[in-house]
Amino acid sequence: MSSCFNWLLLSLCTGGAISVTVFVYIQQYKGWDRGFAAAAGAMGLAVIVFIAGMPRYRLATVQGSSALTEIFQVYVAAFRNRNLPLPENPDELYEISRSKASPDTEFVAHRDKPFRFLDRAAIVQTPKDAAPNPWRQCRVTQVEHAKTVLAMVPIFCSAIIMGTCLAQLQTFSIGQGNTMDNWLGKHFHMPVASLPIIPLAMLILAVPIYERLFVPFARRLTGLPTGITYLQRVGVGLVLSIVSMAIAAAVEVRRKKVVARHGMVDMIPGHDYLPMSCFWLAPQFGVFGIADMFTYVGLMEFFYSQAPRALKSMSSSFLWCSLSFGYFMSTIIVQAVNAATKGATASGGWLASKNINRDRLDLFFWLLAVLSTLNFFNYLFWASWYKYKPAVPQPEQQQQQQEV
């Protein structure tokens, strides 16, 4: 599974690298019409490849009610039963009989902690032979699934601030690069929009190294198939994101010094260029690219492995949902910073000026580094608190074990 997500990230980065180099070059020098035509052609080719693979796809028929509905039923039933006393013996909580269940029915053993209040959703209230109201009486397995999803929420939230940093890095670093020397040699002018090739290139290089070198080495030390745990991998990425923001702040301090030294505060970006290469931005991009590899793949592995079986196909979307929250949060943070620093600058805020040379982008990057540090300590608390759910054999595995 770990290799699957590593190579998934590699394929996404390869596509992203093509988009910010080939397509950006076409749009920059051949015209936007040809650029969009090339993108449409690439999507058409992708659709053809997707359709060609349809005979090999495995489609599982959904049985019973939605997994999300079953989890929501637990929260509703627990609230409705909040005044009912819990039985002292957990075996008295409701669960269907294994003899009457279908072969693919999932069973999860009861665990006392955490979120024991949700156990009230499984308090038996109906006669033994009567069908229970699913909004008042749920299975123990349902309750444990609801506990697992609730326990993953703090980990989900801890990744939001990293999405915020990514959004700001993609936005303001492009603005920085537009004021810097973008020439590669004497004959090639690198489009500013191609700067994201740096983290993508780092990812493309880092994923095989991680997969082929780091994981086998770490596996010998830890005995874990993945080398390090999912949450350890996420934590490494969060630390690297802090380093990236600190580097971005330091580079912006140097860029502002170059601006002041050459009297180019009111330069015209894209027309005037500082005597400072845009590749000064490479370290912050590169470090954040490696942070992506650790955090985002670690989160995909974590959500997929810990989610209930019926939610595994949906669990991969949790990462992108967290990332999207980070992008929304970035807008809120920018507005909040401008409001809080309105009287600190002549432009009305650290980021309120239309001239990036008059903004206090360096202080903003330091702020993101501080927020990321606080977020990391918050993550450490929840990661140490989280208990991995025990591995449960799938129906196919159970059948193989019985045959053996």
Secondary structure, DSSP 8 states (H G I E B T S, - for coil): -HHHHHHHHHHHHHHHHHIIIIIHHHHHHT-HHHHHHHHHHHHHHHHHHHHHTGGG-------SS-HHHHHHHHHHHHHHTTTS---SSGGGS----TTTS-TT---------S-GGGGGGG---S-TTS---TTT---HHHHHHHHHHHHHHHHHHHTHHHHHHHHHHHHHHHHHHTTSB-EETTTEE--GGGTTHHHHHHHHHHHHHIIIIIHHHHHHHH--TTSS-HHHHHHHHHHHHHHHHHHHHHHHHHHHHHHHHTT-TT--BTTB--SSBGGGGHHHHHHHHHHHHHHHHHHHHHHHHHS-GGGHHHHHHHHHHHHHHHHHHHHHHHHHHHHHTTTTSTTSSTT--SSGGGS-HHHHHHHHHHHHHHHHHHHHHHHHH---------HHHHHHHHH-
